[in-house]
Amino acid sequence: AVISTFKEDEPLDTVFEAAHRLPDVAFFFTGNSRRIPARLRAQQPPNCHLTGYLPYNAYVALLRGAGVIMDLTTRDETLLMGGFEAISLGTPLITSNWPVLKDYFHAGTVHVASTVEGICAGVRRAQTENAALRAGMRQLRDELTADWQRRLAELKSLLESTSQAANSEART
């Protein structure tokens, strides 16, 4: 499943070319496909399917059922929402090889160069290592959930102590 907004920072032409070289792999592109330029639509291989916007349940079912979620950008310092969806669903992720993405999505993820060769290699790796990537993504989800719970407890404690201090001042 390829998460897409069909914006200029997404290397969709490169993904289409990679799909030409991977005819045994089905690519499902989400998002508003009316945004695809005509020149790019003309390059669309038969194994690339444009889903358009999907109702929520259908969208989640597509992502959950996918072998891997792909969300790519040519822009550094961009954190991609498709990555969070992959974490939430425990689905392996293929994403761009930028430092912020490598740091945050450090498990269950294949980081690729936005080249045809990089994308093809990433897809093949995701196929051969799928079980390990799924386990890694579940591990990442558990790690991030525990971190969120810890931060939430710290915030609650801070709010409670601030409230108690305010109440003490009001009594004096």
C-alpha angles and dihedrals in degrees: 000000000000113000108214143169090179091236126151095259093062114090094220094149087057092048090050090052091048089050089054087058093046102051091160091062123080115217118200113196116202125200138055102329091186085081093067110111114241092242090057095044088055088060094052110127121218093252091061114090122191109213098181115205111336129203109261097257093048091048093051091046091052093050094043092049095045120104087225140355115231121202116166137177135180090207121092121226093032119133109204124220091213087067091058090049089052090051092048093051097037091238118145117254135220110197141156123289097245121136095241091051093046090050097048100035096044098145134043089020139111111208114207141184111245091249130111090247093047093050093045091050090047093052092049091048090050089052096049096040098036098124093049091046091051090051090048092050091051088049090051091049091051091047093050092045091052091048091050091049091050092050092046091052090050091051093048090050091049092049091048093050091046090050092048091050091050091049091050091051091048091056094053 
